[in-house]
Amino acid sequence: MIIADNGKYLLHIDYLYVGDRDISKTACKIIEKYIDLLIAKDYSLINVLKQMQKLTNYSEKKQQINSLLVEDAEARIFEIISYAILKNHYKNMDVYFGYSLDAIHKEKLQLYKTGRTNANDGGIDFVMRPVGRFFQVTEVDNYDKYLLDIDKVMHFPISFVIKTKLSKEYILYKLNEYIDVRANGMRIIEERYHKAIEEIITINELQQWIAELNNNDIDNIIRDIDIYYKFEMNIDIGHDNN
């Protein structure tokens, strides 16, 4: 019986005894130690980012960002880093819109994060304007989840950002193969899922795009990671432990 009350938790007294022995003080020590470990882990990336911001060699900055893109990275950290990279990659691209040929105007691509990494947001992690693309961050080992993400948005095309160093061609092949098995010969199902895969983006593409970005974009990536990670951790940007 845990009751949330104004951000705090009340544990029923029955759970603080083993037989007739009061374990409340020991439980508090364990909880406090666990909190200390979580805080240390949460701030470790912030400290890494501070060191990166102090670097003057941009090859080193790129190398440091690349070092964060590993297959065993924590899911929420990978999502934030991949968002920062994609945001700065796409913002350098122009698209042209207009209702008539003489009213066409140029716009920059803009990528938006839809919410916190663990939010129940209908399977959409990033949304692009003004072209209306959906991006979903995921891992490679559960292709059934890919289909679930596609179902959540009614088979609207999705670009998958995948925490893997396997080639995007291999991932696409295996995903299409999985779709064909699940469809069990029903061509309409096969086509709906195949058409819903807009693009596969892996760690390989993210690292390639880092290499192509200019110095200002690299600084923006580090800044964006810092901002969104602090937001994710509920750390006050103006009152952290600088």
N, C-alpha and C positions, 0 to 999 in steps of 0.2 A: 504494500500500500504506500505508494509514493505520491504525494500531493504537491503539484506545482503551485507556488504561491509567490507572486511578484518576483519571479526569477530565482526563487530559492526552493529547496525541496525539504519536505518533512517526512522522515522515515518513522513508521510506526514502532513504538517501543518494543513490541513483541519480536521484532526482527533484530534487536540489539542485545539479545540474550541467547547464550548457548547453555541450555539447561537453566541453572540459576546463576550463571556467570555473566556479568555485564561486560560486553565487548565494545561498548560505544567509543571509548577513548582510542582503542586500537583501530576501530573502523575509521575514525576521524583522521588518524595518522596516515592510514593507507590512502584515503581520499585526497588528503593534502599532498602526499607524495605524488600521486597520480596527476593531480593538477599541475604540480611543478614540472613533471616530465612533459606534459602536454604543452605548457607554456614554452619550455626550452625548445621543443620540436617546432612549435609554431614560429618562434622568433629566429630559428636557425636560417630559414630562407631570407628573412628580412636582413639579417646580418650579412648574408652572401650578397644580397642586392646592394647593400651599402658599400661593400668592398668593390663591387662592379662599377658603381657610380663614380668611384674615386680613380678608376683606371683611365689613363690618357691614350693608351694604345688600343685602337678599335679592333685590331685583329684579336687581341686578348679578350676584349668584351664579347666578340662573336664566339670565341672559343668557350667562354664561360657560359653563355646562353645555350650553346650546343650541349654542354656538359649536363644541363638540366633536362635535356630531352632524352631520357633513357626509358627502356621498356618496363622497368620496375618502379618508375616514378609514381608517387601517390596520385590517384585519379584526379582529385580536385586541383592539385598543383599542375598536372599536365594540361588540364582544361584551361586554366588561367594563362599558362605560358603559350599554348597553341593559339588562344584567342589574341593575345598581344601580338604574336607574329603575323597572324592572318590579317588583323586589323591594319597593321602598318604595311603589309604587302599589298592589300587590295586598295588602300587609299591613294596609291600612286597610279591607279588605272582610271581612265575616263570613259564615260558612256554618253550617248547622245539621245535625247528624248524630245519629242514634239508631236503635236496633233496634226501638223502640216509641215511640208518641206521648208517653208519660209519661217517656221517658228521653232526650229530645232535648237536646243540649247545643250551645253555640256555640263555634266555633273560628275563628281568624284564618287567612286564606290565607297560606301560606309557600312562597316560591320558593327552590329550591336550585340551585346551579351544580354540574354533575356532575363537573367536572374542569378541567384546563387547556384553553386554547382550541384547541390542536392535538391534543388527545387522541383516540385511536381509541375512541370511546365508543358506537359503534353509531348515531350520528346524533342523539343527544340532547344538547343543550347545557344546558337547564334543565328541572327537574322540579318540579311544584307539588304540595304536600300541603295538605289531605287529599283533594282532588278528583281527583288523578291526571292532570294535564295535562302534555303534552310541548311543549317549545318548541325550535325550531331557528333559529339565526341564519344568514342567508345573504345573497346578493346577487341582483340582479334579472335579470342577463343570462344565466342558465343554468337554464332551466326543467327540463332533464333531471335536474339535481341535486336538484330538489324531489321528483321521483318516486323517485329513488334513496333519499332520506331517508325517504320513506314506506315504501318496500320494506324498509328496514333494520329498521323496527319493526313489520313485518307488518301494515301499513295501519292501525295504531292512529292515531287522530286527532292531528294536529300543528298547533300554532300557529306560523306562520313570522314571524320578526322580520327585516325586510328593510331593508338599507342603501340606501334610496332615498327621494326626496321625491315620487315619483309617488304618486297616490292609491291607497289600498288597494282601491278598487272596480276601478280599471284593472288592477292587478296580478292580482286574482282573475279578472277577465274573460280576461286573456291566458293565465293559468295553466290555466283551464278549457278554453280554446280549444286550448291545446297538448295537454292530456290527450285531448281528442276526436280530434285528429289522430293522436296516437300509438296510440290504441285502435283506429283504423281500422274503426270501425263495431261493435266488440264491446261491447255495452251493459254487460255484467257488469264489464268492465275500467273503463269510464267511471264507473260507479257507485262502484266500490271506491275509486278515486282522488278523485273528487269528495267523497265522504263523509269521506275522511281529512283534508280541509282544515278545521280547526276555526276558525281565525281568521288574518287577515292584519294584521300590525302593521308600520307604516312609521315613518320618522323623524317624520312628521306627528303620529302618535298619541303617540309618545314626548314630543315637545315640548308637546303639549296637556296631557299628564299632569303634566309638570314644572310648568306654569303652575297646576295645580290643587292641588299639594302645599303643605303648610304649611312654616314655616321649619325646624322640627325635621327633617322629612323631607328637606329640601334639604341640610341638614348631614349627614344620614345617607347621602345619595347620594354626596357628596364623599368622606366617610370610606370608604364601600364601594369606590368606584373606587380610592382610594389603597391599601387593603388588598389587593384582588384583583390590581391591577396589579403591586404589589411581589411578591406571590406568584408571578405569572406570570413576572416577571423574575428570580426567585430573589434578591430583595433582602431582607436581614434587616430586618424591620419595627422591631426594637428597636435596630438598629445601622446605620441608613442614615446619609446625610450631612447630617442635620439640623444 
